[in-house]
Amino acid sequence: MRTASGDRPEGSRLVGRERETRLLRAALAAAPSLVLVVGEAGTGKSRLVAELARDHPARWLTGQCHPVQDQAPLTPVLEALAPVLDARPGTGTPWRGELVPGMRHSVFARVTEVLGALGPAVLFVEDLQWADRGTLQLLRFLASRLPREVRLVATYRPEDLRSTAEITALAGCVRAGTRTTEVRVQPLPAAAVRDLATQLLGVDALPEALAGELFERTGGLPFVVEEFLRDVVVGPEGLISAVERALAETRAPVALRASVTIKLEQVSEACRRVVWAAAVLDSPAADSLIGAVAEVNGMELTEAVDVGLARGLLGQVRPGLYDLRHALAQRAVYETIPPDELRRLHRRAAEALAAREPGAHARIAEHSRRGGLIDVWLAQAELAAGQLVAAGEAESAISQLLEMLRVEVLPWTDRARLATRLGHAAVESSLWSEAVVAIRLVLDEALEPSADRGRLRLALGVLLHDRAGELGTARRELAAAVAELADDPASAAWAMSALAVPTSGMEEIAEHRAWMHRATRLLEGQVGQGDGNLRARPVARAGDANDRAVHGRPVGDADGDGRQTRGDGSSAVARTMVRRNRVRLGLALGDLSEVDDSAYSARGLLWLGHDRRSAALPAGVGTRLWQAWLAGDWELLPERLLRAAAVGKSAPLVQAELDLISGRMRLAHGDVAGAKELLLSVGGELPVRAAALATVGRLHLAAEQGGLALEAIEEFVEVVRRKDGWAWASEFVATTCLALAAVGRREDALGLLTEFEAGLVGRDAPASVAASKLVRAFVIGDLGFDEVASAYRAIGRPYDECLALEEKARRALDEGEPAQLVALASTYEKFGARWDARRCRDALREAGVTVASKRGRRGYGNALSPRETEVARLAARGLSNSRIAAELSVSVSTVEDHLTNAMRKLKIRSRRDLGPLVDP
């Protein structure tokens, strides 16, 4: 591996060859001896021998056999002996050229004599499978009378031998007293491939999934692993991306291509076509499928497969399934296929797959594209995109759709449908920006309103709102979509429900409710009507009935009836999306009557204060980190924020959540200026912006600057009023009340509190109830801070609990009782909230109480922290991560982090190994 500066680790050690090394070392210790090192190309036979030759005391003489038919006899042996042979002019000994039959014995005897005079020596002949007849005869002669201190070592590939009898004859020639050893070198196991890769890359560990893929792609051959990783350059994208790029882009090495070319020239035409077909299919396939692509069948196919296996051109993945041995072998064979033959094979592959695997749309599409069947490619690719989205592989679907949209000859209605699919797929992808550009280009081509354009606007609006974070532009596109979707009630209802979500925009809540009411009524009118009016023309149809197996069903036809369904705008999808948006509206209002176990529920339940319930629901990156913050699980939060940065780069709404948490983390650690700057820049949805403003307001309150930024805060209060957002803006409203009271505007604070409490009537928002109690305790004084702390404790927010108890402790300090504030400072330190702890200690010092400063949370080095130990013990008992999370009231991702750290510190790779190491 190379870094950006071009450095590569030196002095690499032999990996995964302990058994072979022991066998070879024992064989070389004896003399005379014959040692045969056997293994397929790339297993590292030469490297193994070279490793032992480096420290072996005997003199090593090395010769190399080459796959050249007309090389002179004895060349490998004579080249090895060149440094010691007496080849003075006039000796009359024909060391090179054609051997005279009558002189053969004298030549062989002379070679034996020379070797015997050297003392301890090793004659090493590489690639014996390519040895000429004369060389094999000489080696048999030597084996039958090896001098006492001479070892004869040879390597060979069994798959390239013309006849195994030649090797058998060599081993059978040895005389009594000569030790014969065969060392078989197999491909490396998965663990050894991982160790070799970490060594080549110069890293301590490799992600298990990446190591597994490397093993699968290389077949465990050390040479192939090294070729994959030889030119890996780790740049800004990081190690994993660099290795993944190498796996995808590395060409077959010249030596491997040459070896493959020679093998293909030595087999029959039928075998060559079968190997070509396997390379074109590029995945394990039955011999019948390979034969259909190669146009070889019957006994000819059976014989061709057998020869391909014997010569190492094919591999058997499992009984009945064949492919090339590894990715580089596939590329090497693929590059030998003539271009016209390659196109024909891809067309045959598309036909064969359509006949055998009609659901393999992605594979059929790819072979059709490479075979020049553009209509078939478009049809199958659209079907494949739908499958990919359903399988959660949105980015692959987007790449497929973007490539299709580059075909400019498509009619606009087809381009609009493809772009609509693209928009809906991109909501879950980091490629959303490319999708936005493509959709806008297609929109610009349409001058007249239509349902197709309305569906495209809907897709763009949803994408801009849920992924790009362009909330204002998104709402304009959605409103425009509604106006054009009169003929598509299902899609219109979807657009209306998206406009009903009140976490963005400046509309009154009554307008959001009206949108949802219209969407519900419109969709209810579609129930029972079916989707017969939701059809559109396909991209391409089959040329004729005989081509049906190749072309498959028309694009987007879910029923196989020849009609095109509009999958992304169907009433079933629309009902799902309207339901989800109704949940989002309910959460924003604190109405949980329709909340189900959806990702949106997890986020909304956090706003309302149902933290422990939300931890059990699926959630995005930002939501999981927000859960950790609220639960006081801060130990690994900075590291997790760093890992989440890559997600935030392609998801502005997620980035806003990450900035909010990062800002609060900075403030807790004492970086007041950095925290304020970051929090004031937070955008995103209204609840996130409200939480950021609340934190800034608390910062000013702590500095006794209550009047600062009150104007901006009061402007946002008006937004909360318009949206009826009392359920999600609790922290912000409470901070505003305290800020108003701090500058002498107690009546305004009480008025806002009254409005706040009235807005919570009938709402299920425990966080807002706790916030209202906090304001009452501060401003009115009719509640104790213990009751406030209890309310926050009940919803699992220990940091907020401490903030409530701090005021109680300060009042106790005013009465000469410092113990509560001393204890609270210690609790803040355990959280890692150094800013809060320092604030408490400053108050104690002003009161004349001396308190020793602690420096944050204890570090445990390579020892397990208490929480890591707790998680490890539960895992050792066999509990799943989700069960452990429920047991400890933390998120699953937090459990994963603690378990990963524990296993790293204990130097184990499997949770099954935890038991003996963590038992009490």
Disulfide bonds with the S-S distance in Angstrom:
none
